[in-house]
Amino acid sequence: MKSGESETVEFKKSTGEWKEIVETISAFANKKGGVILVGVDE
């Protein structure tokens, strides 16, 4: 987590709003893949 976000790592706060998370999942699915850490704030 020290290295922060990158092209394949994304942090998402847990706000109960899934739209942004779903958009990130879609973007990762259409590229190289990646890791989404839900409940983590930058």
N, C-alpha and C positions, 0 to 999 in steps of 0.2 A: 504494500500500500504506500510505502514511502515514495516509490517512483511515480505515483499518481496515475492519471488517466492517460490513455494512448489510443492508437488506432484500433486496438483490440481489447482494451480494458475500459469499462465505463462504470462510474459510481452513480447510483440513484438513491435519493432519500426515499424512505418509505412514507408516502403521503396518502396512500389509499387511492391515488390517481394512477391508473394503469396505462393511459394513452401514450405517455412519453416512453414508458418501458417497452410497450409493444412496438412503437416506432423504432426503438433501438434494436430490438430483437430482429425486426424485419431488415434493418440496415446491415446488421452483422450476418444474417442469413444470406444476403445478396453479395457479400464480400468474402473476406477470409475467415469469418467466424469471430468469436471473441468471448470475453467473460463479462458478465453484468453482475455487479455486486449490489444487491438491493438492501437498503437500510444503512448504507454507508454515505456519509457526507464528506465532501472534499475537505 
